[in-house]
Amino acid sequence: MMENKKNYILIGVLIVVIVGALLVKYFSGKTHENLLNGDTVIGQSLSSKEQAEVDNYLKDELVKNKYTLDRAKVYVNPYNANPLSAMIIFYTDKSLEVSVTVKGKNNDDFTINYGKSNYHYIPVYGLYSDYENTVVVTLGDKTTKEFKIKIDKVEVPSVTTKSGNVTTPGDLYLLTSPISMNSFGLDGYGNVRWMLNDTYYHNIKVLDNGHLLIGIDTDSTSGLPTVIREIDYLGRIYNEYTIDSGYLNDFFVKSNGNIIVTSKNADRITISDLVLEIDKNTGKIVKQIDVYKLFESIDKSFTDGIERDDYFYNSGIEYYEDTDTLLLTYWGGEMVVSIDYSDSKINWIFTNPDNLPSSFDSYLLKGDDGFVYPKAMHQAKLSGDTLKVLDNGYSTIKNETDLSNLKGSYSSVNTYTITDKKIALANSYNDNKKYFSYALGDLKTVGNGKDIILFGRQLDGVDYSKGGSIHEYGNLSSALLEVTNNKETLNLRIKGAYYSVTKVNLNGDVSFDFTTVKGYTTLEASPKEDITSDVISKIASASDEISLDFGYSDNIVTNNALFMDIDEAKMILINDSSDGAVYTIKEKDKSKVDKTVIDLKAGKYYIFIVENDIAYKTNKYIEVK
């Protein structure tokens, strides 16, 4: 018996040696071209790849030619992202600081300062469309040069400006639209000075480094946008965060850089009722609060009866570090919810008591007799015991759609004082009832009694007597106001509907670099199996090619494979040294895995598919950096 056992061991060793030799012969006896029949690499996302090409071109141009300031090269819209931008590149023998002054049409010049360098890559933005812009470059040694930068006519939104607007040179108001899916910035005179080509929309946050955090339209299984990007004013991308379950609409940046979003639970119809905190350095979820579950813990029969997917439609997120308070504005459910962030418990809910069953009474802020509760609210701000909300003046719960029943409706910004669980109106802006934005809108408090208000979906020229659906009325505009101590100091009317506004000033110190785009995802690394001798044998027997498309970016492999319910499939990633991993992409009677998050060491990995125990070549590979 012992002799037989030794024989079995020897036979097993021989099999492993033979299979290993076959694999070496298989990979070493074929060129990559022969192995892959075309050697097709699955590369970066198109935007990242194109951006890297532009980066390399600009760097190579200046290193090779060392253009002086007098011979400086000017590239309009270098990243094909912002048509109202340019880049000036030049070389100086000494390491010098640089300042760039963009001359305004209304004595509203602004100046951008860049740090010391010999090789100068100078972004220029805030340029006018259909205009020969004057830009003055001043070096640290006081040398100056004036540039004329012609920008072709760009299609921009129509803006009507009220006379007497008060504005500061360099001020821009950045607006986004979920309807036209675009973003642009205009100055206090109504001139569009910044815009993005791609479908950026939702909110914009200004980061400490001067970059912008902005949402971009992307497809997802949740039906929600999934990507938030960090960009500069040129539109160059630095970081990209993918929230796999999607988010809507607002997001908030904490002082530590982490991002708070409202996402969804795939097992529920409701959207944006799952709060996620995303780590800025890893893209992983570090905290979550399930608002739906908080409501369910109060009254399960109520949450069981929710049939609208937009009941928790989020339109505002604020976090107050000093009180550890999370403030959520839900346009869909006509409420503002205050939550103790660390304990994940509801502090209070501000809504018309008629909107919730009596089981919620102990959580409600209530006014005295005669108090008029706001309807759908699109943004809220909290400062001590003062709550300020943008009231759209339209009830999403009643959902009255016929215009003939909405005459006299108006939107307003209301300021309330809170005492314990009592609430009282302190003042309201729009007492003259001239603004009615039944949906969309924004509110930003910027200190010194100043608010920026966006009534984002106004009905222009409407004849209420003719009726019709409010949701189908197409002649829309947005009123952008700056209000100081309840008095308008700026009034711009923009054609079209807009969701958010962010005020920035372009004066100041800026840094620019060619940092490679970093991608982050909330997805964890996918489960994997090791490469075994059985796996290697399957690969060696693979003959037929399977026609599949793959995508690869930031350690995520996507596939477009179609399987039947009874199918089973695995994806093998293997390099020339037989290292790699096996990932399950389809289990019997389960849904296919569209995204596989890998954690392999750097190198080239060939892709094979094993479907129902039969191995297929794909003739494709990925490069893990």
Secondary structure, DSSP 8 states (H G I E B T S, - for coil): -HHHHHHHHHHHHHHHHHHHHHHHHHHHTS-HHHHHTS-EEE-S-HHHHHHHHHHHHHHHHHHHH---GGG-EEEESTTSS-TTEEEEEEEEEEEEEEEEEE--TTS--EEEEEEEEEEEEEEEE---TTEEEEEEEEETTS-EEEEEEEE-------EEE-TT----TTEEEEEEETTTTEEEEE-TTS-EEEE-SS-EEEEEEE-TTS-EEEEE----TTSS--EEEEE-TT--EEEEEE-TT---S-EEE-TTS-EEEEE--TTSS--S-EEEEE-TTT--EEEEEEHHHHHHHH-HHHHHT---TTTT-EEEEEEETTTTEEEEEETTTTEEEEEETTTTEEEEEES-GGGS-GGGGGGB-B--TT-----SEEEEEEETTEEEEEE-S--TTTT--BGGG-TT---EEEEEEEETTEEEEEEEE-TT----BSS--EEEEEETTEEEEEEEEEETT--GGG--BGGG---EEEEEEEEETTEEEEEEEEES---EEEEEE--EE--------EEEES------B---HHHHHHHHH--SB----EEEETTEEEE-----TT--EEEEEE-TTS-EEEEEEE-TTS----EEE----SEEEEEEEEETTEEEEEEEEEEE-
